[in-house]
């Protein structure tokens, strides 16, 4: 089957199945091009809850499909590659978090959305990379536990007067970016603005001209008068940055900024998912209800 025929078949089946195809910003170019909607994990999960379509095909990793299932329990959430996991999310378990909480009794847990449903259920409130500082500063407590990303946690700690206890998890893809990579890219592109995701290490963030989430990078690049950008996040973001800003140049400081899990999903996988209506991701009670509370608490915080 040709590439174009596969796309036509996917779109036909999506219509027949009343399915919405969602793709994370780090997915392969052809998956983002095919999708009805692209975005970050929380934004896509909210779209899954809002849509009137009954089937959600989530092109991302497992915790993202879980988040959609948490917020849209009445929908059928399909994950084309069940083996697409997230190493950072897997670095913390519900049992491990309970033990950590026992060492800091009464301290609220702020958990990054890049986490499993079971871990969310053991938390008090969720955050995204875009709103993490605001979420932490909204709490009345003077101490917080930040899970699971130590890099995001240390970034938050620089912008709050609260005592922060970090879980020592991290994103392997962002952690591969080195100071030498950035310095080399800056030597090659001396006029470029360096944008970095807060999942990068503190040493990298110290070099950044602008620190923001993936959605923040899209808006910053569009509004900035700069013509060249060094991009400190996963390679998949380049598709939309280049599409939306054809007159600007975007470069990665290293070819190592690739998440293998995000690149697992292929057009063939999406086609098979719509043909078989599987694999389906569900979140059982009471974990689903408890995890939903942490997301709703975050969403209740007024936006700027």
Secondary structure by P-SEA (a helix, b strand, c coil): ccaaaaaaaaaaaaaaabbbbbbcccccaaaaaaccccccaaaaaaaaaacccccccccccaaaaaaaaaaccccccccccccccccccccccaaaaaaaaaacccbbbbbcccccaaaaaacccccccccaaaaaaaccccbbbbcccaaaaaaaaaccccccccccccccccccccaaaaaaaaaacccbbbbbcccccaaaaaaccccccaaaaaaaaaacccccccccccccaaaaaaaacccbbbbbccccccccccccccaaaaaaaaaccccbbbbccaaaaaaaaaaaaaaacccc
